[in-house]
Amino acid sequence: MENQLLQAIIANTISATNISNILCEHSNTNILSGDHIICGLIYRLMNPMTDEEYTKSLSDSNDLLNEEYESSEEEETETEIINDINSSKIPQKVKSNNCNCDICIKTRVCLINFNDYTPNDILGDKFKKSILETCEKYNRYI
C-alpha cells in the first residue's frame, strides 16, 4: 500500500514536471523558472491526468523506483534551471506565459481559480497546502 501511494505521488510529480517543461518551452526560453514549476504543480493539481498521461507517468515512476543508481554524473539537458525563486525579498506574483495553446490557457485559468479551489481528496489537499507553503516561504503569491 505504501509503495502504491509513493508511486502515485511520484507519477503526479513527474506529470507536473512535464507540464512545467511545456510551459517553459512555450514561453520561448530555455530557462525553467520557479514560476514554471509552481504553475506545473498547480495545473496538475487542478486538472486530472488523462488515462494516457496516468499510464505513462505511472510507468515512469515505476522505472524511477526500480532504477539502480549507476553514476554520479548528471545528464546534460537543453533546459537550464535557474534558482530565481528566492531572488527577491519583495513578494512577487507567480506569472505564466502568453501562449494560447490548451495547456497554457488552462494554466492561466488555474492560477486565477487556485485560491478558491478545493481538492477532492486528502492527497490533493496536501499538494495544495504544500504549494501555498512553498510560495509563502519564497515570497510568491498566486
C-alpha positions in Angstrom: 0.0 0.0 0.0 2.8 2.5 0.9 4.6 1.6 -2.3 1.5 2.3 -4.4 1.0 5.7 -2.6 4.6 6.6 -3.2 4.3 5.6 -6.8 1.2 7.7 -7.2 2.9 10.8 -5.7 5.9 10.3 -8.0 3.7 9.8 -11.0 1.9 13.1 -10.2 5.2 14.9 -9.7 6.6 13.6 -13.0 3.4 14.7 -14.8 3.6 18.2 -13.2 7.3 18.4 -14.2 6.3 17.6 -17.8 3.7 20.4 -17.7 6.4 22.8 -16.3 8.7 21.9 -19.2 5.9 22.6 -21.7 5.2 26.0 -20.1 8.9 26.8 -20.3 9.1 25.8 -24.0 6.0 27.9 -24.8 7.5 30.9 -23.1 10.3 31.0 -25.7 13.0 30.4 -23.2 15.2 27.5 -22.3 15.3 28.6 -18.6 13.0 26.6 -16.4 12.0 29.1 -13.7 10.3 28.7 -10.3 7.1 30.1 -11.8 7.1 27.4 -14.4 7.5 24.7 -11.7 4.8 26.3 -9.5 2.4 26.6 -12.5 3.1 23.0 -13.5 2.2 21.8 -9.9 -1.0 23.9 -9.9 -2.0 22.7 -13.3 -1.6 19.1 -12.3 -3.4 19.6 -9.0 -6.4 21.2 -10.7 -6.5 19.1 -14.0 -6.7 15.3 -13.6 -4.4 13.3 -15.8 -5.9 11.6 -18.8 -5.7 7.8 -18.9 -2.7 8.1 -21.3 -0.9 10.6 -19.1 -1.6 8.4 -16.0 -0.3 5.2 -17.6 2.9 7.0 -18.8 3.5 8.7 -15.5 2.9 5.6 -13.6 5.3 3.7 -15.8 7.9 6.4 -15.4 7.5 6.4 -11.6 7.8 2.6 -11.6 11.0 2.9 -13.6 12.3 5.5 -11.3 11.6 3.4 -8.2 13.3 0.4 -9.7 16.2 2.2 -11.2 19.6 1.5 -9.8 21.9 4.4 -9.3 24.8 3.8 -11.7 26.7 7.1 -11.9 27.3 10.3 -10.0 27.4 12.3 -13.2 24.3 14.3 -14.1 22.9 14.3 -17.6 23.1 17.5 -19.6 19.8 18.9 -20.8 19.0 21.7 -23.1 16.8 23.3 -20.4 18.7 25.3 -17.9 17.1 25.5 -14.4 17.6 28.8 -12.6 17.2 29.5 -8.9 15.0 32.5 -9.2 12.5 31.5 -6.6 14.3 33.2 -3.7 15.8 36.0 -5.6 13.6 38.7 -4.0 12.7 39.8 -0.6 9.7 41.6 -2.1 6.6 39.3 -2.7 6.1 38.6 -6.4 3.1 37.3 -8.2 3.5 33.9 -9.9 3.5 34.5 -13.6 2.5 32.4 -16.6 3.3 32.9 -20.3 1.1 34.3 -23.0 0.8 31.3 -25.2 -2.7 30.3 -26.4 -2.3 26.6 -26.5 -4.7 24.5 -24.4 -2.2 23.8 -21.6 -1.1 27.4 -21.3 -4.7 28.7 -21.3 -5.7 26.2 -18.7 -2.7 27.1 -16.6 -3.8 30.8 -16.5 -7.3 29.7 -15.6 -5.9 27.6 -12.8 -3.9 30.5 -11.4 -7.0 32.7 -11.4 -9.0 30.0 -9.5 -6.3 28.4 -7.4 -7.1 30.2 -4.1 -10.8 29.2 -4.2 -10.1 25.6 -5.4 -11.0 22.8 -3.0 -9.2 19.5 -3.8 -11.3 16.3 -4.0 -9.1 14.2 -1.7 -6.6 14.3 1.1 -3.6 13.9 -1.2 -4.8 16.9 -3.3 -5.3 18.9 -0.1 -1.7 18.1 0.9 -0.4 19.2 -2.5 -2.3 22.5 -2.4 -1.0 23.2 1.2 2.5 22.4 0.0 2.2 24.8 -2.9 0.9 27.5 -0.6 3.7 26.9 2.0 6.4 27.0 -0.7 5.0 30.2 -2.2 4.9 31.8 1.3 8.5 30.7 2.1 9.8 32.1 -1.2 7.8 35.4 -1.3 5.5 34.3 -4.1 1.7 34.7 -4.2 -1.0 33.4 -6.6 
